[in-house]
Amino acid sequence: MKHIKYKEFLDGIRLFLPIAAGYLPLGFACGIVCAEAGMSVVQIFIMSLLVYAGAGQYIAGGMIAAGASPISIIITTFIVNSRHILYTSVLYQYISKWSFFKQSLFAAQITDEVFAMHLNFIEKNNINTVTAFTLNITAHSIWVISSTIGGISASLIPDSSKFGLDFTLYALFIALIIPRLVNTAQWAAFITGGLIAVIFALLNMVYIGVIAGAVAGAFAGYYTGRRLHNV
């Protein structure tokens, strides 16, 4: 029994390693952005611990720097991170027998990259709490630590934008998701969602584009899949 749990723990660490390469610099850069927006190190730590959303925290930091109201910041970050509802709904079928408490803790630590790693692992192996929570807790811990260190180091790096660290978030997710696109329906969802999001971004409607791209991609994948199945 101990041998099995140790292996499951190592599986969780192994799943985290591809994410670590992006979370370390990304969390560091996020801490710098939030510090430059006027947030204290304690506030950055609490935000990363409770909010835990890379894109959402970047956006919140930018809106705080711009003097946006708390309500607008909450609404905007909620819209941007509403895609996590889709992630947890996909994974729910695998954790439906868990207690509500475990399901809640699991869902609270799902991010784009963690979702991709979970889905890839679950499709090939049986879900277990040791591997699942090892991945979640390790990823969350590294994010909190790296963003806090970034906040502490902000005074030493006056202009973090020139390093292009903010792009790490998108590059990491693309690198994780593309190997999983194995059929026409998945590619249709990926391409459609991406194109719609880009179009909205060009129209200066980035936040709406995130939702529109997600919905359009889901419909494109579903429609393409049904067409192929019927054929």
Residue pairs with C-beta under 8 A, 6 or more apart in sequence:
5 130
8 128
8 130
8 131
8 134
9 130
9 131
9 134
11 121
11 125
11 131
11 134
12 130
12 131
12 132
12 133
12 134
12 135
12 138
13 134
13 135
13 138
15 117
15 118
15 121
15 131
15 135
16 117
16 134
16 135
16 138
16 139
16 142
18 113
18 117
18 175
18 176
19 113
19 114
19 117
19 139
19 172
19 176
20 142
21 172
22 113
22 168
22 169
22 171
22 172
23 113
23 139
23 142
23 143
23 146
23 172
24 142
24 146
25 146
25 165
25 168
26 54
26 146
26 165
26 166
26 168
26 169
26 172
27 48
27 54
27 142
27 143
27 144
27 145
27 146
27 147
27 149
27 150
28 146
28 147
28 149
28 150
28 153
28 165
29 150
29 160
29 163
29 165
29 166
29 168
30 48
30 54
30 57
30 58
30 61
30 147
30 150
31 44
31 48
31 146
31 147
31 148
31 149
31 150
31 151
31 152
31 153
31 154
32 150
32 151
32 153
32 154
32 157
32 160
33 57
33 58
33 61
33 62
33 160
33 166
34 43
34 44
34 47
34 57
34 60
34 61
34 64
34 147
34 150
34 151
35 41
35 44
35 150
35 151
35 154
35 155
36 61
36 65
36 154
36 160
37 61
37 62
37 64
37 65
38 64
38 65
39 47
39 61
39 64
39 151
40 151
41 148
41 151
41 152
44 147
44 148
44 150
44 151
45 144
45 147
45 148
45 151
47 57
47 60
47 147
48 57
48 143
48 144
48 147
48 148
49 140
49 144
51 57
51 60
51 77
52 108
52 109
52 111
52 140
52 143
52 144
53 77
53 80
53 81
53 84
53 111
54 111
54 112
54 143
54 169
55 80
55 81
55 169
56 77
56 80
56 81
57 77
57 147
58 166
58 169
59 76
59 77
59 80
59 207
60 73
60 76
60 77
63 72
63 73
63 76
64 73
68 76
76 207
79 207
79 208
79 210
79 211
80 207
80 210
82 211
83 112
83 210
83 211
83 214
84 107
84 110
84 111
84 115
86 214
86 218
87 110
87 112
87 115
88 107
88 110
90 115
90 119
91 106
91 110
91 115
91 118
91 119
91 122
92 103
94 122
94 127
95 102
95 103
95 106
95 127
95 132
98 106
98 129
102 129
105 133
105 136
106 132
106 133
106 136
109 136
109 137
109 139
109 140
110 118
110 136
111 139
112 169
112 173
112 176
113 139
113 172
113 173
113 176
114 135
114 136
114 139
116 173
116 176
116 177
116 180
117 135
117 176
118 132
118 135
119 180
120 180
121 131
125 131
154 160
177 190
178 190
180 186
181 187
181 190
183 225
183 228
184 224
184 228
185 221
185 222
185 224
185 225
185 228
186 221
188 220
188 221
188 223
188 224
189 217
189 218
189 220
189 221
189 224
190 217
191 220
192 213
192 216
192 217
192 219
192 220
192 221
193 213
193 214
193 216
193 217
193 218
193 220
194 213
194 217
195 213
196 209
196 212
196 213
196 216
196 217
197 209
197 210
197 212
197 213
198 209
199 209
200 206
200 208
200 209
200 212
200 213
201 209
203 209
